[in-house]
């Protein structure tokens, strides 16, 4: 898998593709929940399934990336590209 990331202000966007064939696998967006509070709001999908089943204002950006990475690893095994 190849993951691209871009930042626009405080919002970060991620997109994942398989290296062989370049098939789009999933995406994630992380943005601040409330200005001045160290918590983030994250939303994303991998193969049409949500990565985050609940919304938590206690989520940090690192936690969101870890969850996205784990979901991508599981998907890579399912797709046979791991």
Secondary structure, DSSP 8 states (H G I E B T S, - for coil): -EEEEEEETTEEEEEEE-TTT--EEEEEEEEESSTTSS-EEEEEEETTEES-SS--TT--HHHHHHHHHHHHHHHHHHHT--
